[in-house]
Amino acid sequence: MPVSRKYTAYRKALEQLKLKQLDVFRYKDHDEIRVLTPDRKIVLIKLPKHREEMTIDEFVEHVKKALA
């Protein structure tokens, strides 16, 4: 599967939460995602591991928890 399609599901999951993905920073053991919220704030969300190692549901739950 091409790399661009592999991550599309995660970006679409963010869009369903009314967030816009700005950047993704990949480290050797985790990802950090910079998102724009509906109230125009930029938030950096640190994930516990790489996105592709998480299910979409796991990813969404972690993002919600980080924004709370």
PDB file of N, CA, C, O and CB in Angstrom:
ATOM      1  N   MET A   1       0.853  -1.178   0.000  1.00  0.00           N
ATOM      2  CA  MET A   1       0.000   0.000   0.000  1.00  0.00           C
ATOM      3  C   MET A   1       0.900   1.242   0.000  1.00  0.00           C
ATOM      4  O   MET A   1       1.834   1.317   0.799  1.00  0.00           O
ATOM      5  CB  MET A   1      -0.972  -0.003   1.236  1.00  0.00           C
ATOM      6  N   PRO A   2       0.643   2.202  -0.867  1.00  0.00           N
ATOM      7  CA  PRO A   2       1.453   3.419  -0.891  1.00  0.00           C
ATOM      8  C   PRO A   2       1.363   4.163   0.433  1.00  0.00           C
ATOM      9  O   PRO A   2       0.341   4.128   1.118  1.00  0.00           O
ATOM     10  CB  PRO A   2       1.012   4.332  -2.035  1.00  0.00           C
ATOM     11  N   VAL A   3       2.449   4.833   0.776  1.00  0.00           N
ATOM     12  CA  VAL A   3       2.513   5.534   2.057  1.00  0.00           C
ATOM     13  C   VAL A   3       1.399   6.568   2.185  1.00  0.00           C
ATOM     14  O   VAL A   3       0.808   6.702   3.256  1.00  0.00           O
ATOM     15  CB  VAL A   3       3.872   6.209   2.222  1.00  0.00           C
ATOM     16  N   SER A   4       1.106   7.290   1.127  1.00  0.00           N
ATOM     17  CA  SER A   4       0.091   8.341   1.222  1.00  0.00           C
ATOM     18  C   SER A   4      -1.273   7.773   1.597  1.00  0.00           C
ATOM     19  O   SER A   4      -2.023   8.420   2.329  1.00  0.00           O
ATOM     20  CB  SER A   4      -0.010   9.099  -0.100  1.00  0.00           C
ATOM     21  N   ARG A   5      -1.613   6.577   1.112  1.00  0.00           N
ATOM     22  CA  ARG A   5      -2.905   5.973   1.447  1.00  0.00           C
ATOM     23  C   ARG A   5      -2.922   5.375   2.847  1.00  0.00           C
ATOM     24  O   ARG A   5      -3.967   5.328   3.495  1.00  0.00           O
ATOM     25  CB  ARG A   5      -3.254   4.903   0.436  1.00  0.00           C
ATOM     26  N   LYS A   6      -1.776   4.923   3.306  1.00  0.00           N
ATOM     27  CA  LYS A   6      -1.706   4.284   4.615  1.00  0.00           C
ATOM     28  C   LYS A   6      -2.114   5.255   5.732  1.00  0.00           C
ATOM     29  O   LYS A   6      -2.736   4.847   6.713  1.00  0.00           O
ATOM     30  CB  LYS A   6      -0.289   3.753   4.866  1.00  0.00           C
ATOM     31  N   TYR A   7      -1.768   6.520   5.581  1.00  0.00           N
ATOM     32  CA  TYR A   7      -2.026   7.501   6.636  1.00  0.00           C
ATOM     33  C   TYR A   7      -3.309   8.307   6.417  1.00  0.00           C
ATOM     34  O   TYR A   7      -3.690   9.104   7.274  1.00  0.00           O
ATOM     35  CB  TYR A   7      -0.857   8.444   6.742  1.00  0.00           C
ATOM     36  N   THR A   8      -3.966   8.110   5.296  1.00  0.00           N
ATOM     37  CA  THR A   8      -5.179   8.862   4.990  1.00  0.00           C
ATOM     38  C   THR A   8      -6.281   8.593   6.012  1.00  0.00           C
ATOM     39  O   THR A   8      -7.012   9.511   6.384  1.00  0.00           O
ATOM     40  CB  THR A   8      -5.672   8.515   3.590  1.00  0.00           C
ATOM     41  N   ALA A   9      -6.407   7.366   6.464  1.00  0.00           N
ATOM     42  CA  ALA A   9      -7.456   7.013   7.433  1.00  0.00           C
ATOM     43  C   ALA A   9      -7.269   7.784   8.738  1.00  0.00           C
ATOM     44  O   ALA A   9      -8.251   8.181   9.364  1.00  0.00           O
ATOM     45  CB  ALA A   9      -7.450   5.493   7.710  1.00  0.00           C
ATOM     46  N   TYR A  10      -6.030   7.999   9.151  1.00  0.00           N
ATOM     47  CA  TYR A  10      -5.766   8.738  10.391  1.00  0.00           C
ATOM     48  C   TYR A  10      -6.103  10.217  10.213  1.00  0.00           C
ATOM     49  O   TYR A  10      -6.650  10.840  11.123  1.00  0.00           O
ATOM     50  CB  TYR A  10      -4.289   8.575  10.818  1.00  0.00           C
ATOM     51  N   ARG A  11      -5.782  10.778   9.054  1.00  0.00           N
ATOM     52  CA  ARG A  11      -6.116  12.173   8.769  1.00  0.00           C
ATOM     53  C   ARG A  11      -7.628  12.351   8.713  1.00  0.00           C
ATOM     54  O   ARG A  11      -8.158  13.334   9.231  1.00  0.00           O
ATOM     55  CB  ARG A  11      -5.473  12.627   7.442  1.00  0.00           C
ATOM     56  N   LYS A  12      -8.321  11.409   8.090  1.00  0.00           N
ATOM     57  CA  LYS A  12      -9.785  11.489   8.002  1.00  0.00           C
ATOM     58  C   LYS A  12     -10.425  11.361   9.387  1.00  0.00           C
ATOM     59  O   LYS A  12     -11.441  11.999   9.664  1.00  0.00           O
ATOM     60  CB  LYS A  12     -10.328  10.389   7.064  1.00  0.00           C
ATOM     61  N   ALA A  13      -9.836  10.543  10.247  1.00  0.00           N
ATOM     62  CA  ALA A  13     -10.349  10.414  11.616  1.00  0.00           C
ATOM     63  C   ALA A  13     -10.218  11.748  12.354  1.00  0.00           C
ATOM     64  O   ALA A  13     -11.101  12.121  13.125  1.00  0.00           O
ATOM     65  CB  ALA A  13      -9.592   9.293  12.383  1.00  0.00           C
ATOM     66  N   LEU A  14      -9.124  12.461  12.118  1.00  0.00           N
ATOM     67  CA  LEU A  14      -8.959  13.785  12.724  1.00  0.00           C
ATOM     68  C   LEU A  14     -10.000  14.759  12.171  1.00  0.00           C
ATOM     69  O   LEU A  14     -10.551  15.569  12.916  1.00  0.00           O
ATOM     70  CB  LEU A  14      -7.533  14.325  12.470  1.00  0.00           C
ATOM     71  N   GLU A  15     -10.269  14.681  10.877  1.00  0.00           N
ATOM     72  CA  GLU A  15     -11.261  15.567  10.265  1.00  0.00           C
ATOM     73  C   GLU A  15     -12.658  15.320  10.835  1.00  0.00           C
ATOM     74  O   GLU A  15     -13.441  16.259  10.973  1.00  0.00           O
ATOM     75  CB  GLU A  15     -11.275  15.377   8.746  1.00  0.00           C
ATOM     76  N   GLN A  16     -12.975  14.076  11.165  1.00  0.00           N
ATOM     77  CA  GLN A  16     -14.268  13.770  11.779  1.00  0.00           C
ATOM     78  C   GLN A  16     -14.388  14.388  13.167  1.00  0.00           C
ATOM     79  O   GLN A  16     -15.490  14.658  13.643  1.00  0.00           O
ATOM     80  CB  GLN A  16     -14.470  12.258  11.864  1.00  0.00           C
ATOM     81  N   LEU A  17     -13.239  14.610  13.814  1.00  0.00           N
ATOM     82  CA  LEU A  17     -13.220  15.267  15.118  1.00  0.00           C
ATOM     83  C   LEU A  17     -13.139  16.784  14.973  1.00  0.00           C
ATOM     84  O   LEU A  17     -12.933  17.490  15.960  1.00  0.00           O
ATOM     85  CB  LEU A  17     -12.045  14.757  15.952  1.00  0.00           C
ATOM     86  N   LYS A  18     -13.300  17.293  13.742  1.00  0.00           N
ATOM     87  CA  LYS A  18     -13.236  18.722  13.432  1.00  0.00           C
ATOM     88  C   LYS A  18     -11.831  19.291  13.648  1.00  0.00           C
ATOM     89  O   LYS A  18     -11.681  20.455  14.019  1.00  0.00           O
ATOM     90  CB  LYS A  18     -14.241  19.488  14.288  1.00  0.00           C
ATOM     91  N   LEU A  19     -10.814  18.476  13.417  1.00  0.00           N
ATOM     92  CA  LEU A  19      -9.424  18.903  13.543  1.00  0.00           C
ATOM     93  C   LEU A  19      -8.763  18.861  12.176  1.00  0.00           C
ATOM     94  O   LEU A  19      -9.134  18.058  11.320  1.00  0.00           O
ATOM     95  CB  LEU A  19      -8.655  18.011  14.553  1.00  0.00           C
ATOM     96  N   LYS A  20      -7.783  19.730  11.977  1.00  0.00           N
ATOM     97  CA  LYS A  20      -7.021  19.718  10.729  1.00  0.00           C
ATOM     98  C   LYS A  20      -5.584  19.346  11.061  1.00  0.00           C
ATOM     99  O   LYS A  20      -4.944  19.999  11.885  1.00  0.00           O
ATOM    100  CB  LYS A  20      -7.091  21.104   9.995  1.00  0.00           C
ATOM    101  N   GLN A  21      -5.083  18.308  10.426  1.00  0.00           N
ATOM    102  CA  GLN A  21      -3.704  17.873  10.636  1.00  0.00           C
ATOM    103  C   GLN A  21      -2.771  18.846   9.932  1.00  0.00           C
ATOM    104  O   GLN A  21      -2.901  19.075   8.730  1.00  0.00           O
ATOM    105  CB  GLN A  21      -3.485  16.421  10.118  1.00  0.00           C
ATOM    106  N   LEU A  22      -1.831  19.418  10.676  1.00  0.00           N
ATOM    107  CA  LEU A  22      -0.873  20.353  10.101  1.00  0.00           C
ATOM    108  C   LEU A  22       0.450  19.662   9.795  1.00  0.00           C
ATOM    109  O   LEU A  22       0.955  19.750   8.675  1.00  0.00           O
ATOM    110  CB  LEU A  22      -0.645  21.529  11.046  1.00  0.00           C
ATOM    111  N   ASP A  23       1.009  18.981  10.780  1.00  0.00           N
ATOM    112  CA  ASP A  23       2.310  18.321  10.639  1.00  0.00           C
ATOM    113  C   ASP A  23       2.299  17.007  11.394  1.00  0.00           C
ATOM    114  O   ASP A  23       1.508  16.798  12.313  1.00  0.00           O
ATOM    115  CB  ASP A  23       3.454  19.228  11.151  1.00  0.00           C
ATOM    116  N   VAL A  24       3.203  16.123  10.980  1.00  0.00           N
ATOM    117  CA  VAL A  24       3.452  14.895  11.727  1.00  0.00           C
ATOM    118  C   VAL A  24       4.958  14.799  11.914  1.00  0.00           C
ATOM    119  O   VAL A  24       5.721  14.830  10.948  1.00  0.00           O
ATOM    120  CB  VAL A  24       2.871  13.620  10.986  1.00  0.00           C
ATOM    121  N   PHE A  25       5.370  14.682  13.155  1.00  0.00           N
ATOM    122  CA  PHE A  25       6.785  14.529  13.474  1.00  0.00           C
ATOM    123  C   PHE A  25       7.009  13.080  13.876  1.00  0.00           C
ATOM    124  O   PHE A  25       6.402  12.591  14.829  1.00  0.00           O
ATOM    125  CB  PHE A  25       7.234  15.515  14.613  1.00  0.00           C
ATOM    126  N   ARG A  26       7.883  12.395  13.147  1.00  0.00           N
ATOM    127  CA  ARG A  26       8.145  10.987  13.431  1.00  0.00           C
ATOM    128  C   ARG A  26       9.463  10.854  14.180  1.00  0.00           C
ATOM    129  O   ARG A  26      10.495  11.370  13.751  1.00  0.00           O
ATOM    130  CB  ARG A  26       8.174  10.155  12.125  1.00  0.00           C
ATOM    131  N   TYR A  27       9.409  10.162  15.292  1.00  0.00           N
ATOM    132  CA  TYR A  27      10.596   9.847  16.063  1.00  0.00           C
ATOM    133  C   TYR A  27      10.783   8.346  16.015  1.00  0.00           C
ATOM    134  O   TYR A  27       9.923   7.632  15.500  1.00  0.00           O
ATOM    135  CB  TYR A  27      10.487  10.362  17.531  1.00  0.00           C
ATOM    136  N   LYS A  28      11.884   7.858  16.539  1.00  0.00           N
ATOM    137  CA  LYS A  28      12.138   6.419  16.392  1.00  0.00           C
ATOM    138  C   LYS A  28      11.146   5.552  17.156  1.00  0.00           C
ATOM    139  O   LYS A  28      10.962   4.385  16.811  1.00  0.00           O
ATOM    140  CB  LYS A  28      13.535   6.098  16.856  1.00  0.00           C
ATOM    141  N   ASP A  29      10.489   6.108  18.207  1.00  0.00           N
ATOM    142  CA  ASP A  29       9.569   5.286  18.987  1.00  0.00           C
ATOM    143  C   ASP A  29       8.147   5.830  19.076  1.00  0.00           C
ATOM    144  O   ASP A  29       7.283   5.184  19.668  1.00  0.00           O
ATOM    145  CB  ASP A  29      10.104   5.124  20.355  1.00  0.00           C
ATOM    146  N   HIS A  30       7.883   7.013  18.495  1.00  0.00           N
ATOM    147  CA  HIS A  30       6.530   7.580  18.559  1.00  0.00           C
ATOM    148  C   HIS A  30       6.344   8.652  17.485  1.00  0.00           C
ATOM    149  O   HIS A  30       7.296   9.057  16.817  1.00  0.00           O
ATOM    150  CB  HIS A  30       6.256   8.176  19.960  1.00  0.00           C
ATOM    151  N   ASP A  31       5.097   9.100  17.335  1.00  0.00           N
ATOM    152  CA  ASP A  31       4.754  10.205  16.435  1.00  0.00           C
ATOM    153  C   ASP A  31       4.197  11.353  17.271  1.00  0.00           C
ATOM    154  O   ASP A  31       3.619  11.136  18.336  1.00  0.00           O
ATOM    155  CB  ASP A  31       3.720   9.754  15.343  1.00  0.00           C
ATOM    156  N   GLU A  32       4.376  12.558  16.783  1.00  0.00           N
ATOM    157  CA  GLU A  32       3.728  13.734  17.355  1.00  0.00           C
ATOM    158  C   GLU A  32       2.993  14.422  16.223  1.00  0.00           C
ATOM    159  O   GLU A  32       3.546  14.617  15.140  1.00  0.00           O
ATOM    160  CB  GLU A  32       4.762  14.703  18.048  1.00  0.00           C
ATOM    161  N   ILE A  33       1.747  14.788  16.474  1.00  0.00           N
ATOM    162  CA  ILE A  33       0.896  15.383  15.445  1.00  0.00           C
ATOM    163  C   ILE A  33       0.513  16.788  15.876  1.00  0.00           C
ATOM    164  O   ILE A  33       0.072  17.005  17.004  1.00  0.00           O
ATOM    165  CB  ILE A  33      -0.372  14.517  15.192  1.00  0.00           C
ATOM    166  N   ARG A  34       0.685  17.738  14.969  1.00  0.00           N
ATOM    167  CA  ARG A  34       0.259  19.112  15.223  1.00  0.00           C
ATOM    168  C   ARG A  34      -1.064  19.310  14.511  1.00  0.00           C
ATOM    169  O   ARG A  34      -1.161  19.108  13.301  1.00  0.00           O
ATOM    170  CB  ARG A  34       1.331  20.157  14.743  1.00  0.00           C
ATOM    171  N   VAL A  35      -2.095  19.712  15.271  1.00  0.00           N
ATOM    172  CA  VAL A  35      -3.439  19.881  14.716  1.00  0.00           C
ATOM    173  C   VAL A  35      -3.963  21.286  14.990  1.00  0.00           C
ATOM    174  O   VAL A  35      -3.553  21.960  15.935  1.00  0.00           O
ATOM    175  CB  VAL A  35      -4.400  18.833  15.301  1.00  0.00           C
ATOM    176  N   LEU A  36      -4.883  21.699  14.128  1.00  0.00           N
ATOM    177  CA  LEU A  36      -5.581  22.971  14.290  1.00  0.00           C
ATOM    178  C   LEU A  36      -6.995  22.653  14.754  1.00  0.00           C
ATOM    179  O   LEU A  36      -7.716  21.901  14.098  1.00  0.00           O
ATOM    180  CB  LEU A  36      -5.588  23.809  12.953  1.00  0.00           C
ATOM    181  N   THR A  37      -7.391  23.228  15.889  1.00  0.00           N
ATOM    182  CA  THR A  37      -8.723  22.978  16.451  1.00  0.00           C
ATOM    183  C   THR A  37      -9.735  23.931  15.825  1.00  0.00           C
ATOM    184  O   THR A  37      -9.345  24.907  15.184  1.00  0.00           O
ATOM    185  CB  THR A  37      -8.711  23.139  17.996  1.00  0.00           C
ATOM    186  N   PRO A  38     -11.037  23.663  16.002  1.00  0.00           N
ATOM    187  CA  PRO A  38     -12.068  24.550  15.433  1.00  0.00           C
ATOM    188  C   PRO A  38     -11.974  25.992  15.953  1.00  0.00           C
ATOM    189  O   PRO A  38     -12.353  26.927  15.247  1.00  0.00           O
ATOM    190  CB  PRO A  38     -13.450  23.993  15.745  1.00  0.00           C
ATOM    191  N   ASP A  39     -11.473  26.175  17.179  1.00  0.00           N
ATOM    192  CA  ASP A  39     -11.332  27.537  17.708  1.00  0.00           C
ATOM    193  C   ASP A  39      -9.969  28.148  17.374  1.00  0.00           C
ATOM    194  O   ASP A  39      -9.512  29.078  18.039  1.00  0.00           O
ATOM    195  CB  ASP A  39     -11.535  27.532  19.220  1.00  0.00           C
ATOM    196  N   ARG A  40      -9.324  27.604  16.320  1.00  0.00           N
ATOM    197  CA  ARG A  40      -8.090  28.130  15.729  1.00  0.00           C
ATOM    198  C   ARG A  40      -6.871  28.049  16.639  1.00  0.00           C
ATOM    199  O   ARG A  40      -5.959  28.867  16.515  1.00  0.00           O
ATOM    200  CB  ARG A  40      -8.300  29.547  15.332  1.00  0.00           C
ATOM    201  N   LYS A  41      -6.836  27.086  17.546  1.00  0.00           N
ATOM    202  CA  LYS A  41      -5.661  26.851  18.386  1.00  0.00           C
ATOM    203  C   LYS A  41      -4.856  25.716  17.775  1.00  0.00           C
ATOM    204  O   LYS A  41      -5.412  24.776  17.207  1.00  0.00           O
ATOM    205  CB  LYS A  41      -6.068  26.519  19.860  1.00  0.00           C
ATOM    206  N   ILE A  42      -3.550  25.816  17.899  1.00  0.00           N
ATOM    207  CA  ILE A  42      -2.671  24.761  17.414  1.00  0.00           C
ATOM    208  C   ILE A  42      -2.235  23.937  18.618  1.00  0.00           C
ATOM    209  O   ILE A  42      -1.749  24.473  19.613  1.00  0.00           O
ATOM    210  CB  ILE A  42      -1.434  25.348  16.642  1.00  0.00           C
ATOM    211  N   VAL A  43      -2.420  22.611  18.509  1.00  0.00           N
ATOM    212  CA  VAL A  43      -2.116  21.701  19.611  1.00  0.00           C
ATOM    213  C   VAL A  43      -1.161  20.624  19.113  1.00  0.00           C
ATOM    214  O   VAL A  43      -1.338  20.073  18.027  1.00  0.00           O
ATOM    215  CB  VAL A  43      -3.414  21.065  20.191  1.00  0.00           C
ATOM    216  N   LEU A  44      -0.157  20.335  19.914  1.00  0.00           N
ATOM    217  CA  LEU A  44       0.779  19.259  19.607  1.00  0.00           C
ATOM    218  C   LEU A  44       0.371  18.039  20.436  1.00  0.00           C
ATOM    219  O   LEU A  44       0.333  18.099  21.665  1.00  0.00           O
ATOM    220  CB  LEU A  44       2.269  19.685  19.906  1.00  0.00           C
ATOM    221  N   ILE A  45       0.070  16.941  19.755  1.00  0.00           N
ATOM    222  CA  ILE A  45      -0.382  15.715  20.423  1.00  0.00           C
ATOM    223  C   ILE A  45       0.703  14.669  20.286  1.00  0.00           C
ATOM    224  O   ILE A  45       1.091  14.301  19.177  1.00  0.00           O
ATOM    225  CB  ILE A  45      -1.730  15.197  19.826  1.00  0.00           C
ATOM    226  N   LYS A  46       1.193  14.190  21.421  1.00  0.00           N
ATOM    227  CA  LYS A  46       2.218  13.142  21.415  1.00  0.00           C
ATOM    228  C   LYS A  46       1.521  11.785  21.525  1.00  0.00           C
ATOM    229  O   LYS A  46       0.796  11.519  22.484  1.00  0.00           O
ATOM    230  CB  LYS A  46       3.249  13.343  22.588  1.00  0.00           C
ATOM    231  N   LEU A  47       1.753  10.948  20.537  1.00  0.00           N
ATOM    232  CA  LEU A  47       1.173   9.606  20.545  1.00  0.00           C
ATOM    233  C   LEU A  47       2.128   8.651  21.248  1.00  0.00           C
ATOM    234  O   LEU A  47       3.338   8.877  21.236  1.00  0.00           O
ATOM    235  CB  LEU A  47       0.873   9.118  19.099  1.00  0.00           C
ATOM    236  N   PRO A  48       1.612   7.590  21.859  1.00  0.00           N
ATOM    237  CA  PRO A  48       2.485   6.649  22.574  1.00  0.00           C
ATOM    238  C   PRO A  48       3.348   5.800  21.636  1.00  0.00           C
ATOM    239  O   PRO A  48       4.368   5.250  22.054  1.00  0.00           O
ATOM    240  CB  PRO A  48       1.646   5.735  23.446  1.00  0.00           C
ATOM    241  N   LYS A  49       2.937   5.694  20.368  1.00  0.00           N
ATOM    242  CA  LYS A  49       3.698   4.918  19.381  1.00  0.00           C
ATOM    243  C   LYS A  49       3.377   5.466  17.999  1.00  0.00           C
ATOM    244  O   LYS A  49       2.635   6.441  17.879  1.00  0.00           O
ATOM    245  CB  LYS A  49       3.363   3.383  19.470  1.00  0.00           C
ATOM    246  N   HIS A  50       3.921   4.860  16.965  1.00  0.00           N
ATOM    247  CA  HIS A  50       3.653   5.319  15.607  1.00  0.00           C
ATOM    248  C   HIS A  50       2.183   5.077  15.258  1.00  0.00           C
ATOM    249  O   HIS A  50       1.565   4.136  15.757  1.00  0.00           O
ATOM    250  CB  HIS A  50       4.579   4.601  14.593  1.00  0.00           C
ATOM    251  N   ARG A  51       1.633   5.932  14.401  1.00  0.00           N
ATOM    252  CA  ARG A  51       0.211   5.832  14.037  1.00  0.00           C
ATOM    253  C   ARG A  51      -0.132   4.470  13.453  1.00  0.00           C
ATOM    254  O   ARG A  51      -1.161   3.891  13.801  1.00  0.00           O
ATOM    255  CB  ARG A  51      -0.155   6.922  13.038  1.00  0.00           C
ATOM    256  N   GLU A  52       0.708   3.955  12.575  1.00  0.00           N
ATOM    257  CA  GLU A  52       0.381   2.686  11.916  1.00  0.00           C
ATOM    258  C   GLU A  52       0.388   1.498  12.880  1.00  0.00           C
ATOM    259  O   GLU A  52      -0.092   0.418  12.534  1.00  0.00           O
ATOM    260  CB  GLU A  52       1.362   2.426  10.788  1.00  0.00           C
ATOM    261  N   GLU A  53       0.920   1.688  14.070  1.00  0.00           N
ATOM    262  CA  GLU A  53       0.911   0.635  15.092  1.00  0.00           C
ATOM    263  C   GLU A  53      -0.350   0.691  15.954  1.00  0.00           C
ATOM    264  O   GLU A  53      -0.547  -0.145  16.836  1.00  0.00           O
ATOM    265  CB  GLU A  53       2.150   0.753  15.982  1.00  0.00           C
ATOM    266  N   MET A  54      -1.205   1.688  15.687  1.00  0.00           N
ATOM    267  CA  MET A  54      -2.441   1.863  16.453  1.00  0.00           C
ATOM    268  C   MET A  54      -3.635   1.615  15.534  1.00  0.00           C
ATOM    269  O   MET A  54      -3.569   1.867  14.330  1.00  0.00           O
ATOM    270  CB  MET A  54      -2.515   3.291  17.085  1.00  0.00           C
ATOM    271  N   THR A  55      -4.726   1.121  16.116  1.00  0.00           N
ATOM    272  CA  THR A  55      -5.963   1.040  15.344  1.00  0.00           C
ATOM    273  C   THR A  55      -6.532   2.458  15.246  1.00  0.00           C
ATOM    274  O   THR A  55      -6.124   3.347  15.994  1.00  0.00           O
ATOM    275  CB  THR A  55      -7.000   0.042  16.006  1.00  0.00           C
ATOM    276  N   ILE A  56      -7.460   2.661  14.338  1.00  0.00           N
ATOM    277  CA  ILE A  56      -8.083   3.981  14.193  1.00  0.00           C
ATOM    278  C   ILE A  56      -8.813   4.363  15.485  1.00  0.00           C
ATOM    279  O   ILE A  56      -8.749   5.512  15.922  1.00  0.00           O
ATOM    280  CB  ILE A  56      -9.070   3.993  12.989  1.00  0.00           C
ATOM    281  N   ASP A  57      -9.504   3.397  16.091  1.00  0.00           N
ATOM    282  CA  ASP A  57     -10.228   3.675  17.339  1.00  0.00           C
ATOM    283  C   ASP A  57      -9.271   4.065  18.467  1.00  0.00           C
ATOM    284  O   ASP A  57      -9.544   4.996  19.225  1.00  0.00           O
ATOM    285  CB  ASP A  57     -11.056   2.449  17.759  1.00  0.00           C
ATOM    286  N   GLU A  58      -8.157   3.355  18.573  1.00  0.00           N
ATOM    287  CA  GLU A  58      -7.142   3.668  19.578  1.00  0.00           C
ATOM    288  C   GLU A  58      -6.605   5.084  19.361  1.00  0.00           C
ATOM    289  O   GLU A  58      -6.442   5.855  20.306  1.00  0.00           O
ATOM    290  CB  GLU A  58      -5.986   2.636  19.527  1.00  0.00           C
ATOM    291  N   PHE A  59      -6.337   5.404  18.104  1.00  0.00           N
ATOM    292  CA  PHE A  59      -5.813   6.709  17.717  1.00  0.00           C
ATOM    293  C   PHE A  59      -6.798   7.812  18.103  1.00  0.00           C
ATOM    294  O   PHE A  59      -6.405   8.816  18.697  1.00  0.00           O
ATOM    295  CB  PHE A  59      -5.526   6.750  16.203  1.00  0.00           C
ATOM    296  N   VAL A  60      -8.076   7.628  17.768  1.00  0.00           N
ATOM    297  CA  VAL A  60      -9.103   8.624  18.079  1.00  0.00           C
ATOM    298  C   VAL A  60      -9.231   8.816  19.586  1.00  0.00           C
ATOM    299  O   VAL A  60      -9.319   9.951  20.054  1.00  0.00           O
ATOM    300  CB  VAL A  60     -10.457   8.208  17.480  1.00  0.00           C
ATOM    301  N   GLU A  61      -9.243   7.742  20.344  1.00  0.00           N
ATOM    302  CA  GLU A  61      -9.356   7.833  21.796  1.00  0.00           C
ATOM    303  C   GLU A  61      -8.169   8.600  22.398  1.00  0.00           C
ATOM    304  O   GLU A  61      -8.346   9.408  23.310  1.00  0.00           O
ATOM    305  CB  GLU A  61      -9.445   6.425  22.409  1.00  0.00           C
ATOM    306  N   HIS A  62      -6.977   8.344  21.889  1.00  0.00           N
ATOM    307  CA  HIS A  62      -5.795   9.040  22.411  1.00  0.00           C
ATOM    308  C   HIS A  62      -5.860  10.536  22.080  1.00  0.00           C
ATOM    309  O   HIS A  62      -5.512  11.373  22.913  1.00  0.00           O
ATOM    310  CB  HIS A  62      -4.499   8.419  21.832  1.00  0.00           C
ATOM    311  N   VAL A  63      -6.301  10.866  20.872  1.00  0.00           N
ATOM    312  CA  VAL A  63      -6.421  12.273  20.478  1.00  0.00           C
ATOM    313  C   VAL A  63      -7.453  12.987  21.354  1.00  0.00           C
ATOM    314  O   VAL A  63      -7.207  14.096  21.828  1.00  0.00           O
ATOM    315  CB  VAL A  63      -6.815  12.388  18.983  1.00  0.00           C
ATOM    316  N   LYS A  64      -8.599  12.354  21.567  1.00  0.00           N
ATOM    317  CA  LYS A  64      -9.633  12.953  22.428  1.00  0.00           C
ATOM    318  C   LYS A  64      -9.110  13.186  23.826  1.00  0.00           C
ATOM    319  O   LYS A  64      -9.360  14.234  24.421  1.00  0.00           O
ATOM    320  CB  LYS A  64     -10.874  12.062  22.484  1.00  0.00           C
ATOM    321  N   LYS A  65      -8.376  12.205  24.361  1.00  0.00           N
ATOM    322  CA  LYS A  65      -7.829  12.326  25.707  1.00  0.00           C
ATOM    323  C   LYS A  65      -6.809  13.470  25.777  1.00  0.00           C
ATOM    324  O   LYS A  65      -6.764  14.206  26.763  1.00  0.00           O
ATOM    325  CB  LYS A  65      -7.179  10.999  26.140  1.00  0.00           C
ATOM    326  N   ALA A  66      -5.996  13.612  24.732  1.00  0.00           N
ATOM    327  CA  ALA A  66      -4.977  14.663  24.705  1.00  0.00           C
ATOM    328  C   ALA A  66      -5.607  16.057  24.630  1.00  0.00           C
ATOM    329  O   ALA A  66      -5.043  17.019  25.151  1.00  0.00           O
ATOM    330  CB  ALA A  66      -4.033  14.453  23.517  1.00  0.00           C
ATOM    331  N   LEU A  67      -6.763  16.170  23.991  1.00  0.00           N
ATOM    332  CA  LEU A  67      -7.426  17.464  23.851  1.00  0.00           C
ATOM    333  C   LEU A  67      -8.272  17.833  25.069  1.00  0.00           C
ATOM    334  O   LEU A  67      -8.635  18.996  25.245  1.00  0.00           O
ATOM    335  CB  LEU A  67      -8.295  17.460  22.617  1.00  0.00           C
ATOM    336  N   ALA A  68      -8.579  16.865  25.894  1.00  0.00           N
ATOM    337  CA  ALA A  68      -9.438  17.118  27.068  1.00  0.00           C
ATOM    338  C   ALA A  68      -8.699  17.862  28.171  1.00  0.00           C
ATOM    339  O   ALA A  68      -9.279  18.148  29.219  1.00  0.00           O
ATOM    340  CB  ALA A  68      -9.980  15.802  27.620  1.00  0.00           C
TER     341      ALA A  68
END
